[in-house]
Amino acid sequence: MRVSAFCIGMFWCLSALASHSYGGLDLCALYPEVMPPGLEPKDLPQPEGQGAGLLQTYCSQCHALPGPGRHTADEWQAVLDKMILLMDVASRFGGLMGKVKVPSAGEGEVLRTYLTNNALQAMQTEPHGIANVLFDSGRWMALGPFLLLVLVGLTRWWQGSARP
């Protein structure tokens, strides 16, 4: 009797984990600070385009609508691969978000192109000023042995001059 009650209790708990809500609680509503804030569809670049439409369709199933400027083009490659994998797993097995739609290979490429074309632009500047002069690795490689010898010489001189 106890074993069957335990098994029924375990299956009930597992069914609660496989739905969007956990024990009747909507996790998205409980923890809104975990997910970044979203955009309105009209605020996306080319809001009427196919890429923006796919972003709205697939990327707002589990979280708020992200803007393409949230990541750089390089970051979007990894983020999109991870998200498509998570959508595929959720589509096959369910999960906290329930069954979700997965983009086809063609839709995934359109989405990837849209995100990378409208991605955050990484800074392309080099350090300037005294930091660039002092911390350029080539200069330190050339000056390092010289500075080490000067330091050793100054240490010996100081030790010699401190004797009475």
Backbone as CSV, one residue per row, in Angstrom:
resi,resn,N_x,N_y,N_z,CA_x,CA_y,CA_z,C_x,C_y,C_z
1,MET,0.829,-1.196,0.000,0.000,0.000,0.000,0.872,1.257,0.000
2,ARG,1.883,1.284,0.873,2.749,2.455,0.953,3.554,2.641,-0.326
3,VAL,3.993,1.536,-0.925,4.786,1.617,-2.153,3.935,2.191,-3.276
4,SER,2.701,1.750,-3.401,1.840,2.262,-4.470,1.510,3.739,-4.235
5,ALA,1.311,4.155,-3.001,1.051,5.567,-2.708,2.280,6.408,-3.040
6,PHE,3.467,5.868,-2.747,4.699,6.575,-3.071,4.841,6.731,-4.582
7,CYS,4.570,5.654,-5.335,4.676,5.708,-6.804,3.685,6.699,-7.389
8,ILE,2.472,6.717,-6.892,1.466,7.668,-7.379,1.915,9.095,-7.082
9,GLY,2.451,9.307,-5.889,2.956,10.634,-5.531,4.102,11.064,-6.434
10,MET,5.007,10.168,-6.753,6.133,10.487,-7.636,5.636,10.847,-9.040
11,PHE,4.682,10.063,-9.578,4.158,10.359,-10.914,3.426,11.694,-10.935
12,TRP,2.738,12.029,-9.848,2.048,13.309,-9.785,3.061,14.453,-9.813
13,CYS,4.167,14.294,-9.057,5.208,15.330,-9.037,5.846,15.490,-10.409
14,LEU,6.103,14.380,-11.094,6.719,14.459,-12.419,5.791,15.140,-13.416
15,SER,4.494,14.895,-13.313,3.574,15.557,-14.234,3.539,17.060,-13.980
16,ALA,3.718,17.471,-12.732,3.766,18.906,-12.437,5.015,19.533,-13.032
17,LEU,6.136,18.812,-13.054,7.367,19.348,-13.622,7.292,19.481,-15.139
18,ALA,6.447,18.685,-15.791,6.402,18.678,-17.246,5.470,19.744,-17.820
19,SER,4.868,20.550,-17.018,3.969,21.575,-17.536,4.592,22.951,-17.347
20,HIS,3.970,23.968,-17.930,4.483,25.333,-17.810,4.442,25.795,-16.357
21,SER,3.380,25.424,-15.688,3.291,25.819,-14.286,3.878,24.704,-13.428
22,TYR,4.366,25.088,-12.297,4.955,24.142,-11.360,4.059,24.115,-10.136
23,GLY,3.305,23.045,-10.016,2.379,22.928,-8.897,1.306,24.010,-8.927
24,GLY,0.909,24.429,-10.135,-0.116,25.453,-10.275,0.426,26.874,-10.230
25,LEU,1.748,27.045,-10.119,2.353,28.372,-10.078,3.015,28.676,-11.417
26,ASP,2.752,29.824,-11.973,3.366,30.236,-13.228,4.747,30.810,-12.914
27,LEU,5.795,30.078,-13.322,7.156,30.475,-12.987,7.542,31.805,-13.626
28,CYS,7.037,32.059,-14.833,7.360,33.322,-15.500,6.773,34.511,-14.733
29,ALA,5.586,34.318,-14.198,4.961,35.400,-13.441,5.629,35.573,-12.068
30,LEU,6.116,34.461,-11.505,6.741,34.534,-10.187,8.134,35.149,-10.228
31,TYR,8.870,34.889,-11.307,10.263,35.347,-11.400,10.496,36.186,-12.650
32,PRO,9.818,37.316,-12.779,10.009,38.122,-13.995,11.404,38.724,-14.092
33,GLU,12.102,38.849,-12.958,13.428,39.451,-12.993,14.478,38.509,-13.581
34,VAL,14.158,37.228,-13.713,15.110,36.269,-14.266,15.270,36.482,-15.769
35,MET,14.196,36.748,-16.446,14.242,36.931,-17.893,14.389,38.417,-18.206
36,PRO,15.183,38.728,-19.236,15.339,40.142,-19.601,14.034,40.706,-20.141
37,PRO,13.850,42.014,-20.028,12.614,42.611,-20.542,12.563,42.481,-22.061
38,GLY,11.366,42.444,-22.584,11.207,42.260,-24.017,10.861,43.551,-24.737
39,LEU,10.793,43.440,-26.040,10.431,44.561,-26.899,9.017,44.368,-27.410
40,GLU,8.446,45.439,-27.869,7.196,45.353,-28.609,7.558,45.007,-30.054
41,PRO,6.741,44.214,-30.750,7.070,43.857,-32.145,7.321,45.064,-33.043
42,LYS,6.632,46.160,-32.807,6.807,47.358,-33.636,8.184,47.999,-33.450
43,ASP,8.876,47.665,-32.332,10.182,48.250,-32.045,11.341,47.488,-32.676
44,LEU,11.054,46.346,-33.307,12.101,45.559,-33.950,12.561,46.224,-35.239
45,PRO,13.816,45.990,-35.655,14.233,46.460,-36.982,13.432,45.717,-38.055
46,GLN,13.011,46.405,-39.083,12.161,45.844,-40.151,11.012,45.012,-39.554
47,PRO,10.123,45.640,-38.795,9.104,44.883,-38.067,8.158,44.079,-38.955
48,GLU,8.040,44.452,-40.223,7.153,43.717,-41.131,7.894,42.625,-41.895
49,GLY,9.200,42.509,-41.716,10.000,41.541,-42.465,9.845,40.122,-41.939
50,GLN,10.353,39.187,-42.748,10.242,37.775,-42.394,11.060,37.448,-41.141
51,GLY,12.240,38.028,-41.005,13.077,37.760,-39.836,12.416,38.200,-38.545
52,ALA,11.826,39.385,-38.556,11.133,39.874,-37.361,9.934,38.996,-37.037
53,GLY,9.243,38.537,-38.075,8.105,37.643,-37.861,8.527,36.328,-37.232
54,LEU,9.628,35.766,-37.720,10.119,34.513,-37.149,10.600,34.720,-35.709
55,LEU,11.229,35.854,-35.454,11.669,36.165,-34.093,10.461,36.213,-33.153
56,GLN,9.387,36.843,-33.593,8.173,36.918,-32.773,7.557,35.538,-32.574
57,THR,7.539,34.742,-33.642,6.896,33.424,-33.578,7.632,32.473,-32.645
58,TYR,8.934,32.379,-32.810,9.679,31.344,-32.092,10.314,31.820,-30.792
59,CYS,10.780,33.047,-30.747,11.566,33.481,-29.603,10.734,34.049,-28.461
60,SER,9.452,34.190,-28.661,8.626,34.684,-27.561,7.724,33.575,-27.017
61,GLN,8.018,32.324,-27.371,7.245,31.210,-26.824,7.546,30.984,-25.344
62,CYS,8.806,31.212,-24.974,9.243,30.900,-23.609,9.661,32.131,-22.814
63,HIS,9.990,33.219,-23.501,10.425,34.426,-22.810,9.976,35.647,-23.599
64,ALA,10.212,36.809,-23.045,9.822,38.056,-23.711,10.594,38.208,-25.018
65,LEU,10.042,38.965,-25.936,10.636,39.157,-27.259,11.989,39.863,-27.139
66,PRO,13.085,39.187,-27.546,14.402,39.822,-27.450,14.650,40.726,-28.650
67,GLY,15.460,41.725,-28.452,15.869,42.573,-29.561,17.153,42.033,-30.160
68,PRO,17.354,42.175,-31.468,18.586,41.693,-32.084,19.825,42.388,-31.535
69,GLY,19.672,43.576,-30.970,20.797,44.303,-30.413,21.199,43.841,-29.022
70,ARG,20.613,42.771,-28.558,20.960,42.248,-27.238,22.326,41.558,-27.247
71,HIS,22.747,41.038,-28.407,24.023,40.335,-28.524,24.751,40.804,-29.778
72,THR,26.050,40.527,-29.825,26.811,40.771,-31.049,26.521,39.637,-32.028
73,ALA,26.967,39.806,-33.273,26.726,38.778,-34.294,27.364,37.450,-33.889
74,ASP,28.566,37.499,-33.332,29.224,36.262,-32.902,28.461,35.605,-31.757
75,GLU,27.980,36.397,-30.829,27.223,35.840,-29.705,25.909,35.222,-30.175
76,TRP,25.267,35.854,-31.165,23.988,35.327,-31.654,24.148,33.933,-32.241
77,GLN,25.296,33.638,-32.836,25.510,32.304,-33.405,25.340,31.243,-32.315
78,ALA,26.024,31.421,-31.206,25.957,30.451,-30.109,24.596,30.473,-29.422
79,VAL,24.041,31.667,-29.216,22.741,31.774,-28.537,21.659,31.090,-29.365
80,LEU,21.658,31.338,-30.675,20.622,30.754,-31.526,20.753,29.236,-31.592
81,ASP,21.981,28.731,-31.684,22.171,27.274,-31.679,21.615,26.661,-30.400
82,LYS,21.897,27.298,-29.270,21.412,26.798,-27.976,19.886,26.867,-27.895
83,MET,19.311,27.966,-28.350,17.863,28.125,-28.266,17.134,27.138,-29.182
84,ILE,17.669,26.909,-30.385,17.033,25.947,-31.295,17.104,24.549,-30.691
85,LEU,18.228,24.202,-30.062,18.338,22.911,-29.396,17.318,22.797,-28.263
86,LEU,17.190,23.855,-27.454,16.210,23.821,-26.357,14.779,23.723,-26.887
87,MET,14.480,24.427,-27.994,13.147,24.321,-28.584,12.894,22.913,-29.092
88,ASP,13.905,22.297,-29.694,13.763,20.940,-30.211,13.492,19.952,-29.082
89,VAL,14.239,20.072,-27.992,14.033,19.183,-26.848,12.647,19.413,-26.241
90,ALA,12.259,20.679,-26.079,10.935,20.979,-25.505,9.821,20.501,-26.430
91,SER,10.052,20.568,-27.734,9.047,20.103,-28.683,8.865,18.593,-28.598
92,ARG,9.957,17.883,-28.405,9.884,16.420,-28.355,9.401,15.900,-27.015
93,PHE,9.864,16.508,-25.932,9.621,15.934,-24.616,8.792,16.806,-23.684
94,GLY,8.408,17.988,-24.114,7.701,18.897,-23.220,8.695,19.525,-22.264
95,GLY,8.250,19.895,-21.126,9.128,20.531,-20.154,8.371,21.614,-19.440
96,LEU,9.095,22.522,-18.788,8.440,23.586,-18.033,7.596,24.479,-18.930
97,MET,8.002,24.633,-20.186,7.260,25.518,-21.080,6.225,24.762,-21.907
98,GLY,6.100,23.449,-21.739,5.180,22.668,-22.539,5.751,22.451,-23.927
99,LYS,4.924,22.053,-24.866,5.374,21.826,-26.243,5.543,23.170,-26.933
100,VAL,6.658,23.326,-27.638,6.913,24.560,-28.364,7.165,24.241,-29.832
101,LYS,6.991,25.241,-30.680,7.251,25.086,-32.104,8.741,25.271,-32.362
102,VAL,9.256,24.520,-33.331,10.673,24.585,-33.690,10.777,25.105,-35.123
103,PRO,11.684,26.062,-35.377,11.839,26.543,-36.750,12.443,25.469,-37.650
104,SER,12.023,25.468,-38.911,12.641,24.574,-39.888,14.066,25.060,-40.146
105,ALA,14.830,24.268,-40.883,16.216,24.657,-41.172,16.256,25.978,-41.940
106,GLY,15.353,26.150,-42.904,15.303,27.397,-43.672,14.910,28.583,-42.816
107,GLU,13.919,28.384,-41.954,13.506,29.462,-41.051,14.624,29.809,-40.070
108,GLY,15.347,28.780,-39.617,16.463,29.030,-38.711,17.542,29.880,-39.360
109,GLU,17.808,29.652,-40.654,18.817,30.454,-41.355,18.334,31.891,-41.569
110,VAL,17.044,32.056,-41.885,16.493,33.411,-42.033,16.590,34.147,-40.700
111,LEU,16.258,33.463,-39.626,16.340,34.057,-38.286,17.786,34.405,-37.933
112,ARG,18.718,33.511,-38.246,20.141,33.754,-37.980,20.633,34.983,-38.755
113,THR,20.246,35.083,-40.023,20.648,36.224,-40.848,20.073,37.520,-40.289
114,TYR,18.804,37.490,-39.905,18.160,38.675,-39.341,18.869,39.126,-38.068
115,LEU,19.152,38.181,-37.175,19.779,38.530,-35.898,21.200,39.040,-36.093
116,THR,21.979,38.400,-36.966,23.360,38.840,-37.146,23.443,40.162,-37.907
117,ASN,22.528,40.393,-38.847,22.539,41.665,-39.580,22.130,42.844,-38.708
118,ASN,21.330,42.593,-37.688,20.848,43.664,-36.815,21.438,43.578,-35.413
119,ALA,22.538,42.856,-35.282,23.145,42.611,-33.968,23.844,43.855,-33.435
120,LEU,24.134,43.790,-32.163,24.929,44.815,-31.491,26.300,44.866,-32.146
121,GLN,26.779,46.058,-32.433,28.096,46.201,-33.051,29.164,46.194,-31.969
122,ALA,30.111,45.281,-32.107,31.209,45.201,-31.146,32.138,46.390,-31.332
123,MET,32.765,46.830,-30.246,33.703,47.948,-30.332,34.933,47.519,-31.121
124,GLN,35.354,48.359,-32.039,36.499,48.047,-32.885,37.679,48.967,-32.594
125,THR,37.701,49.608,-31.462,38.769,50.562,-31.159,39.907,49.860,-30.445
126,GLU,41.080,50.420,-30.600,42.241,49.925,-29.882,42.489,50.837,-28.687
127,PRO,43.149,50.311,-27.665,43.474,51.179,-26.535,44.341,52.344,-27.006
128,HIS,44.159,53.481,-26.401,44.944,54.645,-26.785,45.503,55.305,-25.527
129,GLY,46.416,56.215,-25.733,47.000,56.927,-24.605,48.145,56.154,-23.989
130,ILE,48.417,56.449,-22.739,49.571,55.882,-22.056,49.438,54.374,-21.884
131,ALA,48.197,53.864,-21.743,48.008,52.421,-21.575,48.491,51.672,-22.809
132,ASN,48.246,52.201,-23.983,48.694,51.547,-25.205,50.215,51.523,-25.279
133,VAL,50.863,52.599,-24.847,52.317,52.675,-24.894,52.939,51.735,-23.865
134,LEU,52.422,51.747,-22.652,53.028,50.959,-21.587,52.740,49.471,-21.674
135,PHE,51.555,49.117,-22.103,51.154,47.719,-22.013,51.149,46.996,-23.351
136,ASP,51.755,47.552,-24.360,51.918,46.845,-25.620,52.888,45.698,-25.359
137,SER,52.465,44.473,-25.629,53.266,43.308,-25.239,54.639,43.286,-25.896
138,GLY,54.780,43.799,-27.112,56.073,43.810,-27.771,57.084,44.671,-27.036
139,ARG,56.636,45.801,-26.523,57.547,46.678,-25.786,57.969,46.047,-24.474
140,TRP,57.063,45.404,-23.780,57.421,44.771,-22.517,58.393,43.627,-22.745
141,MET,58.246,42.911,-23.855,59.175,41.822,-24.150,60.584,42.368,-24.350
142,ALA,60.701,43.542,-24.961,62.018,44.131,-25.203,62.562,44.820,-23.959
143,LEU,61.708,45.499,-23.207,62.171,46.256,-22.045,62.256,45.433,-20.772
144,GLY,61.595,44.306,-20.716,61.544,43.509,-19.497,62.906,43.146,-18.941
145,PRO,63.793,42.515,-19.746,65.120,42.167,-19.204,65.909,43.395,-18.750
146,PHE,65.838,44.495,-19.487,66.543,45.712,-19.096,66.028,46.225,-17.756
147,LEU,64.723,46.287,-17.601,64.150,46.777,-16.350,64.480,45.857,-15.184
148,LEU,64.551,44.564,-15.433,64.913,43.620,-14.383,66.356,43.859,-13.921
149,LEU,67.263,44.089,-14.870,68.657,44.376,-14.499,68.777,45.679,-13.714
150,VAL,68.023,46.704,-14.123,68.041,47.966,-13.390,67.536,47.751,-11.976
151,LEU,66.480,46.981,-11.815,65.929,46.709,-10.488,66.941,45.963,-9.616
152,VAL,67.620,44.957,-10.186,68.627,44.212,-9.427,69.777,45.144,-9.030
153,GLY,70.227,46.003,-9.972,71.306,46.936,-9.669,70.917,47.918,-8.582
154,LEU,69.716,48.443,-8.648,69.258,49.384,-7.618,69.140,48.695,-6.265
155,THR,68.701,47.465,-6.243,68.578,46.724,-4.988,69.954,46.520,-4.366
156,ARG,70.930,46.112,-5.164,72.296,45.914,-4.640,72.897,47.236,-4.148
157,TRP,72.685,48.295,-4.893,73.198,49.606,-4.488,72.582,50.018,-3.165
158,TRP,71.258,49.838,-3.026,70.570,50.234,-1.798,71.060,49.414,-0.609
159,GLN,71.256,48.141,-0.827,71.741,47.272,0.260,73.172,47.674,0.650
160,GLY,74.004,48.022,-0.347,75.375,48.439,-0.066,75.432,49.782,0.636
161,SER,74.555,50.697,0.308,74.589,52.026,0.923,73.953,52.030,2.302
162,ALA,73.241,50.998,2.648,72.595,50.944,3.967,73.555,50.427,5.020
163,ARG,74.697,49.867,4.630,75.671,49.345,5.599,76.486,50.505,6.179
164,PRO,76.804,50.428,7.446,77.608,51.516,8.068,79.080,51.461,7.721
